[in-house]
Amino acid sequence: MLEKLTVRNFTAFTHLALEFLPGANVFIGANATGKTHVLKLLYAALSSQAVTERREGEAFARKLQNVFLPRERHLGRLVHRVKGGETCEGVIKRHGRDLTFSFSNRAVNELEFRSRWPSEIGPAVYVPVKEMLANAPGFRSLYQTREIHFEEIYADIIDKAYLPLLKGAPTQDRKLLLDMVQEAMEGRVVVKGEQFYLRNRQGELEFTLLAEGHRKLALLWLLIANGTLLEGSTLFWDEPEANLNPALISTLVAILLQLQRQGVQLFVATHSYVVLKEFELQRTMDHALRYIVLERDSATREITHRVADAYLETLPHGVAQAYEDIYDREVQRTLEGVL
């Protein structure tokens, strides 16, 4: 599992040191506080080190370029912007061993790199905000042969969704998860050629006609059914609430916590009060759950962080304040109507 991240002068951060739990790590913060950048950096490290052939960090450098898409693919543009020359440095600890990297703001595709990670790395999955399964047919061949401006996270998630289902009957743990997802989306997923369908009592419905919230649940079903999300894997999910009816968020969080219980490490970035409260309301003693609040200091403009193992300890933060403001305005409007 990922245990710790330390970076200096990386994108929005002058310095950041985070420690993670083996379970669910939930990021809270306003826009432009670096939540997505943390998820992408960790994903790039895991997915690049899982390749069979690599040399002196070339795979990691290439993954950073393709995941972040800096201008002209220059790594140096990922260095925190300050006057004069500067260098980005980072350490990512996994299973007690370090992966270290550094590159200057003049770097194109070269970096200093050293990894002492164990060679066995479980699958890393990044679910982006935009759902891609409805757009999957033809996308892989287009991405491989043409220069199109899509972050590689989109091609990666489509590749993982197309993996064939595991042979044989699912284990009891996998069946529990699959049943939870099938009940929520009222069907199961079938793949014909490169087209995804939801099969239910009414027949087969192509994903272009399916609600986007259900397509997100369908992606989870596929990743569980084809064995991508098993013990030892890592799931990064940016804004799981996007285009999902709030009534389904309770089910989604229940599925995520069940994945955590089965050995999947979670990294979730959210702007949703409902997601945050569902995590807190559904947690039990066997759930490892940590909240990480990223904030921009009003005086220095640098990004700082707070860590809490209970939701109340995260307060105040922007998500809660927005809901409190709505409540206060509603009360004030009601009083004005009475008066």
N, C-alpha and C positions, 0 to 999 in steps of 0.2 A: 504494500500500500504506500501511497504518498504520505510523507510525514511532515515535511517542512519545506517552505519556499523562502529564500532570501534573495532579493534583487536590489541593485543600486543603479539608478539612472536608466530604468527601463520604461519606455513610453511615458505614461503620466506620473510615474513614481520616481522620487529622488531616493527613497529608501523604503523598503517594505520587508517585514519578516513575519511570516505566518506559520502557525503550527496547525496540523489537520488531524481530525479523528478518522478512524477506519470506517466510520459510518457515514452520516450525512453532514456535509459542510454547506451551510446556506449563507449566501452573500446578499447583503442589503446595502443599498447606497443610491444616491442620486445619479442622474446621468453624468457621464464623464468623470466618474470616480474610479474607473479601471476594473470593474467587475468582470466584464467580458475579456479583457486583456489577461487577467489572471487565469481564467479558464482556458483560454487559447494557448497560453504559454505552457501550462501543465499538459494539455492535450498534445501539443507539438512534441514535447519531450517524450511522453509515453509512446506515441504512435511512431515516431522516428526511430526509437530504440528497439521497436519490435520488428524492424525489417531485418532480413537475414544477411544482407550485405551492406556494410557501411565502413567509412574510412575517415578518421580524424574529424568526426562531427559533421561530415558533408550532408548526411541525411537530416540531421537536426537543423543545419543552416537552411537547407532546401525547404524543410517543413515550415520553419518560421517565415520564410519568404512567401510560401504559398498559402499559409493560414492567415497572415496579417496583410498581405498584398501591399507593402510599402511601394512608393513611387519607383518605377523602373526596377523593382525587386531589390532595392538597395537596403541591406540590413541596417546600415548606419542610421536610417530614418526611424528606427525603433529606439534609438538612444534619446533619453530625455533632453529636451531642447534647452541648452544654456549657451551663453556666449563663450566662444573659444572651443578648443578641442575637449572632448569628453569621451568616457568609456562606460559601457554597460557591463555589469558583472552580475552573475547569478549562481546560486547553488540550490539544487533541488534534491532533497533527501528522500530516499525510498528504501525501505527495509534496512535502515541503518547505514546506508551507503550513499555517497554523494555523486551527483552529476554536476560538474562545474562548467561554466561557459563565460566568455567575455568577447566583446567586439567594440570597435571604435565607431565614432559617428561618421567616419570616412569609409567604413567597410561596405563592400558590395555583397559578396557571398562567402567571405572568409571569417572564421571565428576561432578563438582558442577554446579547446574543448577537451574534457576528460570525463569519462564515466566509469565508475566502479559498481554500477548497478548489477544485481544478479541477472543472468542472461534470460531467465524465464520471465516474460512479461505478458500478463493477460490482456485481452482486447481493451482498447480505449475507444469510447463512443462519445461523439460530440453531437448533440441535437441542437441545431441552430434555431433562431427565432422563426425563420421562414420555413414552412413545411415544404418538402421537395418531392414527395412520392407521386403526387399528381403530375409533376413535370418530369418524372424520371425517364419515360420512354425516349430513347435517342440521346439523352443528356451525356451519358458516359462516353459514347463514341465522339460526340461533339467536343467534350472537354479534353479528350486525349489527342485530338487531331487539330484543334483550333485554339488560337489565343483568345479566350473569352474571360472577361473580368468577373470571375466568380471565385470566392475564397474556397480553398480545397476542402473545407469542412462539408460543403454541399456534395461534392463528388464522393467523399469518404462515406457519408451516411447513406447515400444511394447504393454504393458498393456493398455495404453491410446489409442493407435491406434485401438485396438480391441473393444473398447466400442461401443455398438450399436448406430446407428444414432438416433437423437431425433425424437419423433413422430410429425406428423403434418407438415404443411408448414413452411419453415423458415421465420423468421422476415425479414423485409426489409433490415436491417443492415447485417444480416447473409447472405442473398441472394446476396447482393452486393459483399461481400467477396468471397463467393463460385463462383460467376460468374467470378470474377477476376482470381481466381486460375484455374478454368476450361478452360478459354480462353488461359492462359499461357501454360498449359500442354495438351491442345487440347483433353479433355475428362474428365471423372469423374471416381471415384474409386468405385469398388465393391469388396466385400469380400465373398469368398466361402470357408467354412471351416476355415482353417488358412492361406489360400492363398489370396494374394492381386492381383487385376487385374486393368488395366486401360481400361475402355470401351470408345471406340470412333466409328467413322463411319466404320472403318475397322473390328470391332469386339472387342474381349477382349485380351489384351496382358498381360501376367504374368510379375510380377515385376522383375524377374530374367533376362528378356529380355528388360527391360525398362532402359533408360539412368538414371544414378544416380541423375542428376540434376532434372529430372522430378519426381523421387521418393521423393525428398525433398519437392517439391511442393505438391505432393500427400499426404504427411504426414500433411501438413498444411490444406489441404482440409478436411481430416478426422477429425482433431482436431476441426475445425470449425463446421463441419457437426454434430459431436456427442456432441457438447456443451461444450467441454473442454476449448476452448478458447472463453470465454464470458467475459462480464464486471466483474471485480473483480479478474480475474485470472492473473497469472504472467508467462511470457514466457522468458526463458533463452536460448539463441542460441549461440553456440560456432562456429565461422567461418562459417556463412551462405553461404559464397562464395565458399566453398569447392565443387569441381566437378560441379559447376554451370557455364554454358556459360555466359560470361559477358553481352551478349545481354539480358539475363533474369534478371539480377540484378536490373534493373530499375523497373521491375514489382514486384520483391520480396520486394524491399524497399517500393513501393507503398502499398503493402498488409500489411507490418509491420506498416506503419504509419496509415493505416486505422484501424488496430487492436488497436493501441494506442488511436486513436480518439474515439473508442468504449469502452474504459475503461480497456484495457489490459496494464499492466505495462511491459515494455520491458527491458531486459538486453542483450546486444549484444557485443560479443568480435570479433574483425576482424583484419585481416592483409591486407585488400583490400582497395586500393586507390579508386576504383570504388564504393565500398559500402559507403565509407565515403563521397564522393562527391555526390552520389545520395541522401543520407540523407539530405545533405545541400541544394541541388538544389530543392528537392521536399518539403522541410518544408514550412509551412505557419504559420500564426499567431496563429492558433489553435493547433499547434503541440508543445508539451513540449519535448524538445530535449536537452540533455546534453552530452558532450564529457568528458571522463575521461582518461587522459594520464598517464600511469604507466611507470616509468623510473628507471634505476639503476644508482645511483650516482657513477661516475668514481673513486672518491677518497675513499669514505666509503664503497662502494659496497652495500649500503642499497637501498631499493626500495622507491622512492618518487612518488608523484603524482601531476598533475596539472588538474584543472577543467576549462572547457570553455563551453560557450553556443553558440558559433559560430565556424565554422570549422577553419577560419583563425587564431583564437586565440589559436588553438592547436599547431600551428607551432612553432618551428621545431619538427618533430618526425620522427622516422625511416621509416615509410611507405612512407611519402612524399619525404624524402631524397633519398630513393631508386629510385623513379620515376624521380626525378630531376637529379640523377646521370646518368640514362639511357639517358635522353634527352641531357645532356652535352656531353656524349660519342658519341651520334649520330651526334651532331653538329660538334664535333671535327673530327670525321671520315669523314664527308662530306667535311669539310674544307681541310683535308689532301688530299682527292681525287681531289679537285679543284686545290690545289697547286701542 
